[in-house]
Amino acid sequence: MTRGGRLVLVAVAAVVVIALAVTAGVLVMRSRSAGSTIDPDHERLSASFAKRPQALWRLKPSAVGASSWGTPMTYYGAREDTGYIVSDGVLVQSARGVAAEKAVTGIDIGTGAVRWRSGPQGDAEAAAYSTGCSPLLAKGRIACGRTGTVSFLATGSGELLGSVPAPTDYHSVIQVGGSLAYVSAGAESLRVTGGDMRSATALDWRIDGPSSDGNLGWESRGDLGAVCRGSIRGSSSVVFDASGAEILPALHDDGCYRLTRKGWVTASSGSRLTIYNGAGKRLFRSSADLRFVEGDRPLGIDVKTGEVFSLPDGARIWSSSMLQDGLGGGTVIGLVDDALLLSVYENKTWTIVALDAADGRLRWKSVGVNGYSVVSDGQRALLLDEKLGLVALDLRDGSRAWTLTEFMGASSSKLVAVGDRLLLVSGEEVAAIGYR
């Protein structure tokens, strides 16, 4: 992964929700965007990783006759390698290749064995589930689509639970409360209909948003769902609840709605960050260009001044030149417990810097480490460094607890905490790390 001096906010959560870029203060969809529902549990390990762990298993895509792994939630040409679904002791991935394009694969997290593969196999039907799959739905299910059909699969076994006709311009299904929301995006508008496993229109509600070009992103948390479609030229977005009611007016050419773990809805309009509660009541609107940092204690960062604000009250709490664009500012790689971790290039070397999230005080520096994709066991931050491999830094003083060099060169990879195991997800391989 190429690192730069420009501040790029990376959500602490382990997986991609809606891939976003910040351009001129407006949140827009990246061309590689894919939808997901982030589970905060996947950023915290349940066991101590005080001692150096080992690779418990590693699985290359060639083992299933594919050329690469990818998120099962991609839509058509999107290529986001670090997406994942975890459920029922299974890691769900998409096996990509000439003869196995988009073959949905369930990998046993305990052993690394392929527990199931679904979708038509062989050259004659290479485009198995060509529209990709949904994020995890209730009761351990996912919905995978191909032209004209949406099929529901059990994540633990890959069993086909049922199929329904796909809506026109179908993209995905997301779980919103007790309802299933079928997401479509045609030339005329974004469209979301309420349904179940028997029909895409089983519920008497339909939401239409403004049309836009580009890829589609979607997410859900509890009783809220959000959809955004856009490109560098503009975007459109809607947010709704499990009854089919629109919580906020649809955005058009004005950024995307996002859902946070706090139950908030955020929107970036021009250079202003706005935060709403789950009922659509405005809690905060910034007077400056603020970047939102997800975490147990969310922060807003003004990258022009380096000022940091608590949210949603908007109180200025501290500032640091390390957060300023163009002035040696670093890349925010995570808000871990009460420490804001940055990757900074200074004195001709990369350094991980920990700032106290409450007051900006410099806690420590770990020189020679350039990390990304952070998870924690509560005492250490585990992160990936392309040149070093998997690195564990003590959260008290930044000292290296251990380094696992066999994962050197891992780029565009994602760390996913699943109980006492750490998964590494990338296009080149998936692996489990822990103790025997």
C-alpha positions in Angstrom: 0.0 0.0 0.0 1.5 3.3 -1.0 1.8 5.7 1.9 1.8 9.5 1.5 2.1 12.6 3.7 -1.5 13.5 3.0 -3.9 12.8 5.9 -6.2 10.0 4.9 -8.7 8.9 7.4 -8.9 5.1 7.8 -11.8 3.8 9.9 -10.7 1.8 12.8 -13.1 -0.9 11.9 -11.7 -3.9 10.1 -13.5 -4.0 6.8 -14.7 -1.7 4.0 -18.1 -0.1 4.4 -18.4 2.3 1.5 -15.0 3.1 0.1 -14.7 6.9 0.1 -12.2 9.5 -1.0 -12.1 13.1 0.2 -11.9 15.5 -2.7 -12.3 19.3 -2.2 -14.1 18.5 1.1 -16.8 16.3 -0.5 -17.1 12.7 0.2 -17.4 10.7 -3.1 -17.3 7.0 -4.0 -14.1 5.4 -5.1 -14.4 3.4 -8.3 -13.5 0.3 -6.3 -16.3 0.8 -3.8 -18.2 -2.1 -2.3 -20.8 -2.3 0.5 -20.5 -3.9 3.9 -21.7 -3.7 7.4 -18.8 -3.3 9.8 -18.8 -5.3 13.1 -16.7 -3.4 15.6 -15.8 -6.7 17.3 -13.5 -7.5 14.4 -11.0 -4.9 15.5 -10.5 -6.3 19.0 -9.0 -9.7 19.8 -10.4 -11.7 22.7 -7.0 -13.1 23.7 -3.6 -11.7 24.6 -1.0 -11.6 21.8 1.9 -10.9 24.1 4.1 -13.5 22.5 4.9 -13.8 18.8 2.1 -15.9 17.2 2.5 -18.1 14.2 0.6 -18.7 10.9 -1.9 -21.4 11.6 -2.9 -21.8 8.0 -2.5 -20.0 4.7 -4.7 -20.5 1.7 -3.7 -19.3 -1.8 -6.5 -18.8 -4.4 -4.7 -21.4 -6.6 -5.8 -24.0 -4.1 -9.4 -23.6 -5.5 -8.4 -23.0 -9.1 -8.7 -19.3 -8.9 -6.3 -16.4 -9.7 -7.1 -14.2 -6.7 -9.3 -13.8 -3.6 -11.7 -10.8 -3.4 -14.5 -9.6 -1.3 -17.7 -11.5 -2.0 -19.6 -8.2 -1.9 -18.1 -6.6 -5.1 -20.4 -5.6 -7.8 -19.5 -6.2 -11.4 -16.0 -4.7 -12.1 -15.3 -3.3 -8.7 -12.1 -4.9 -7.2 -11.8 -4.4 -3.5 -9.6 -7.2 -2.3 -9.9 -6.7 1.5 -13.6 -7.1 2.0 -14.9 -10.1 3.9 -17.8 -11.8 5.6 -17.4 -13.7 8.8 -20.1 -15.9 10.2 -20.6 -19.4 11.8 -16.9 -20.0 12.0 -16.5 -19.4 8.3 -14.7 -16.7 6.3 -16.6 -16.0 3.0 -14.5 -14.9 0.0 -14.9 -14.7 -3.7 -12.6 -16.9 -5.8 -11.7 -15.1 -9.0 -10.3 -16.6 -12.1 -11.2 -17.7 -15.7 -13.1 -20.8 -14.6 -14.1 -19.7 -11.2 -15.1 -16.0 -11.5 -17.0 -14.9 -8.5 -17.3 -18.5 -7.1 -18.4 -17.8 -3.5 -16.2 -19.8 -1.1 -16.6 -20.6 2.6 -13.3 -21.2 4.4 -13.2 -22.8 7.8 -11.6 -20.3 10.2 -10.3 -23.1 12.5 -8.6 -25.2 9.9 -8.3 -23.2 6.6 -10.1 -26.0 4.8 -12.6 -25.0 2.1 -16.0 -25.9 3.7 -18.1 -25.1 0.7 -18.2 -23.4 -2.7 -21.4 -22.2 -4.3 -22.5 -21.0 -7.7 -22.1 -22.7 -11.1 -18.7 -24.0 -11.7 -16.7 -24.5 -15.0 -15.9 -22.5 -18.1 -19.5 -22.6 -19.5 -20.8 -20.6 -16.6 -17.9 -18.6 -15.4 -19.9 -15.6 -14.2 -21.3 -17.3 -11.1 -23.0 -14.8 -8.9 -21.8 -12.0 -11.3 -23.4 -9.2 -9.2 -21.7 -10.4 -6.0 -23.2 -11.0 -2.6 -24.8 -9.0 0.2 -23.2 -8.2 3.5 -24.1 -10.6 6.3 -27.9 -10.9 6.9 -29.8 -12.1 9.9 -29.6 -15.8 10.9 -26.3 -16.4 9.1 -27.4 -15.8 5.6 -26.1 -13.9 2.6 -27.9 -13.0 -0.7 -25.9 -13.6 -3.9 -27.0 -12.4 -7.3 -26.7 -13.2 -10.9 -28.7 -11.7 -13.8 -32.3 -12.0 -13.0 -32.0 -14.0 -9.7 -31.1 -13.4 -6.1 -30.2 -16.6 -4.1 -30.0 -16.9 -0.3 -27.2 -19.0 1.1 -26.3 -20.3 4.6 -22.9 -19.0 5.5 -22.0 -22.1 7.5 -22.7 -24.6 4.8 -23.3 -22.8 1.5 -26.8 -24.4 1.4 -29.2 -22.7 -1.1 -32.1 -21.5 1.1 -34.2 -20.0 -1.7 -34.2 -17.7 -4.7 -36.3 -14.7 -5.8 -36.4 -12.8 -9.1 -34.0 -9.9 -9.0 -35.3 -6.4 -9.4 -34.3 -4.4 -12.4 -30.8 -3.0 -12.0 -30.4 -5.0 -8.8 -27.2 -4.4 -6.7 -27.6 -5.9 -3.3 -29.7 -6.8 -0.3 -29.1 -5.3 3.2 -30.6 -6.2 6.6 -32.4 -3.2 8.1 -34.0 -4.2 11.4 -36.2 -7.1 10.7 -36.6 -6.2 7.0 -34.6 -6.9 3.9 -33.9 -3.9 1.7 -33.3 -4.6 -2.0 -31.1 -2.0 -3.5 -31.2 -1.0 -7.2 -29.7 1.8 -9.2 -30.8 2.6 -12.7 -30.5 5.5 -15.1 -33.5 7.2 -13.5 -32.9 6.9 -9.8 -31.6 5.0 -6.8 -34.3 2.6 -5.6 -34.8 0.7 -2.4 -37.7 -1.7 -1.8 -38.7 -3.6 1.3 -38.9 -7.4 1.0 -38.1 -10.8 2.4 -36.7 -14.1 1.2 -39.8 -14.7 -0.9 -40.2 -11.3 -2.7 -38.2 -8.1 -3.3 -41.4 -6.1 -2.8 -43.1 -8.0 0.1 -43.3 -4.8 2.2 -45.3 -1.8 1.2 -42.5 0.6 0.9 -40.3 2.0 -1.8 -37.6 4.7 -1.6 -36.4 6.7 -4.7 -33.4 8.9 -4.6 -31.8 11.0 -7.3 -29.8 9.3 -10.0 -26.1 9.5 -10.4 -23.3 7.7 -12.3 -20.5 5.7 -10.7 -20.5 2.7 -8.4 -22.9 1.9 -5.6 -22.1 1.6 -1.9 -24.5 0.4 0.8 -24.5 -0.2 4.5 -26.7 -0.9 7.5 -26.6 -0.6 11.2 -29.6 -1.8 13.3 -32.7 -0.1 12.1 -31.0 2.2 9.6 -29.8 1.7 6.0 -27.9 4.0 3.7 -27.2 3.9 0.0 -24.8 6.1 -2.0 -23.9 6.1 -5.7 -21.4 8.4 -7.1 -18.1 9.3 -8.8 -15.7 12.2 -8.9 -18.4 14.1 -10.9 -21.1 13.8 -8.2 -23.0 11.5 -5.9 -26.5 10.8 -4.6 -27.5 9.2 -1.3 -30.5 8.1 0.7 -30.9 7.0 4.3 -34.0 5.1 5.6 -35.3 3.0 8.5 -36.8 -0.5 8.7 -40.3 0.9 8.1 -39.3 2.3 4.7 -39.4 5.9 6.0 -36.7 8.3 4.7 -34.9 9.7 7.7 -33.3 12.6 5.9 -33.8 14.3 2.5 -32.0 12.6 -0.3 -28.6 14.1 -1.1 -27.8 14.9 -4.7 -24.3 15.9 -6.0 -23.5 16.7 -2.3 -21.7 13.8 -0.7 -22.8 10.6 0.9 -24.7 9.6 4.1 -22.7 7.3 6.4 -23.8 5.3 9.4 -21.5 5.2 12.5 -21.3 2.7 15.3 -22.7 5.4 17.6 -26.0 5.2 15.8 -25.4 8.6 14.1 -25.7 9.5 10.4 -22.9 11.7 9.0 -22.9 13.7 5.8 -20.1 15.8 4.3 -21.6 18.7 2.2 -18.9 20.8 0.5 -16.5 21.5 3.4 -19.0 21.0 6.2 -19.4 17.8 8.3 -22.9 17.3 9.7 -24.0 14.7 12.2 -27.6 13.5 12.8 -29.0 11.1 15.3 -30.9 8.0 14.1 -34.2 9.9 14.0 -32.7 12.5 11.6 -32.3 15.3 14.2 -29.2 17.4 13.6 -26.6 17.1 16.4 -23.7 19.0 14.9 -22.6 21.0 11.8 -19.0 22.1 11.4 -17.9 25.6 10.4 -14.7 24.2 8.8 -13.6 21.2 6.7 -13.6 18.4 9.2 -12.6 14.8 8.7 -14.5 12.3 10.8 -12.6 9.6 12.7 -14.6 6.6 13.8 -14.1 5.2 17.3 -15.5 4.8 20.8 -14.8 8.5 21.2 -15.2 10.0 17.6 -13.2 12.9 16.6 -13.3 15.6 13.9 -10.0 16.8 12.5 -9.4 20.1 10.6 -6.4 19.2 8.4 -5.8 22.8 7.5 -5.1 23.9 11.0 -4.5 20.5 12.8 -7.2 21.2 15.2 -9.1 18.3 16.8 -12.8 18.5 18.0 -14.9 16.3 20.1 -18.1 15.1 18.5 -21.0 15.7 18.5 -20.6 18.8 20.7 -17.9 20.3 18.4 -15.7 21.5 21.3 -12.0 22.2 20.3 -9.9 19.9 22.5 -6.4 20.2 21.1 -4.3 20.7 17.9 -1.1 19.2 16.4 0.9 20.2 13.3 1.3 16.4 12.7 -2.3 16.5 11.5 -1.9 19.3 8.9 -1.8 18.6 5.2 1.4 19.6 3.5 3.3 20.3 6.7 4.6 16.8 7.4 1.2 15.7 8.5 0.8 12.0 8.9 -1.8 9.4 7.9 -4.3 8.5 10.6 -4.2 4.7 10.8 -6.4 4.1 13.8 -8.1 5.4 16.9 -7.1 2.5 19.3 -8.7 2.8 22.7 -7.7 6.4 23.7 -4.7 6.8 21.4 -4.7 8.3 17.9 -2.1 6.4 15.8 -0.4 8.2 12.9 2.1 7.0 10.3 4.5 9.9 9.8 7.5 10.3 7.5 10.2 12.3 9.4 14.0 12.4 9.4 13.9 10.2 6.2 12.2 7.3 7.9 8.7 6.2 8.7 7.5 6.4 12.3 4.3 5.4 14.1 3.2 8.2 16.4 0.7 7.8 19.2 -1.1 11.0 20.4 -3.4 11.0 23.4 -6.9 11.4 21.9 -8.0 13.5 24.9 -5.4 16.2 24.9 -3.0 15.6 21.9 -0.1 14.8 24.2 2.7 12.8 22.5 2.7 9.4 24.1 5.4 7.7 22.1 7.1 7.2 18.8 8.0 3.9 17.2 10.8 4.7 14.7 11.2 2.6 11.5 7.6 1.3 11.4 5.1 2.3 8.7 1.8 0.5 9.5 -1.8 0.2 8.4 -4.8 -1.9 9.2 -4.7 -1.9 13.0 -6.3 -4.3 15.5 -5.8 -4.5 19.2 -5.7 -7.0 22.0 -6.2 -4.2 24.6 -2.5 -3.9 25.4 -0.8 -3.9 22.0 -1.6 -2.5 18.5 -1.1 -5.1 15.8 -0.5 -3.7 12.3 0.9 -4.5 8.9 4.2 -3.1 7.6 5.1 -4.0 4.0 8.8 -4.2 4.9 8.6 -5.7 8.4 5.5 -7.9 8.2 3.1 -8.1 11.1 4.2 -5.9 14.0 3.0 -5.6 17.6 3.5 -2.3 19.4 3.1 -1.9 23.1 0.4 0.7 23.7 2.2 2.0 26.8 5.4 3.0 25.2 5.5 2.0 21.5 8.1 -0.6 21.9 8.0 -3.6 19.6 6.6 -6.6 21.3 7.4 -8.8 18.4 7.5 -9.0 14.6 6.2 -11.8 12.3 8.4 -11.4 9.2 6.8 -14.1 7.1 4.1 -11.6 6.2 6.6 -9.1 4.8 5.4 -7.7 1.5 1.8 -8.0 2.4 0.2 -5.0 0.7 -3.4 -4.0 0.3 -4.2 -6.5 3.1 -6.7 -6.3 5.9 -6.4 -7.6 9.5 -9.6 -9.0 11.0 -9.9 -10.0 14.6 -12.2 -13.1 15.1 -12.1 -14.2 18.8 -8.6 -15.4 19.6 -7.5 -15.6 15.9 -6.3 -12.9 13.6 -7.2 -13.2 10.0 -5.2 -11.6 7.1 -7.3 -11.0 4.0 -5.8 -10.0 0.7 -6.0 -10.8 -3.0 -2.9 -13.0 -2.8 -3.9 -15.1 0.2 -6.0 -15.5 3.2 -4.4 -16.7 6.5 -5.1 -17.2 10.2 -2.6 -16.2 12.8 -2.6 -17.2 16.5 -1.4 -19.9 18.8 -1.7 -23.7 18.8 
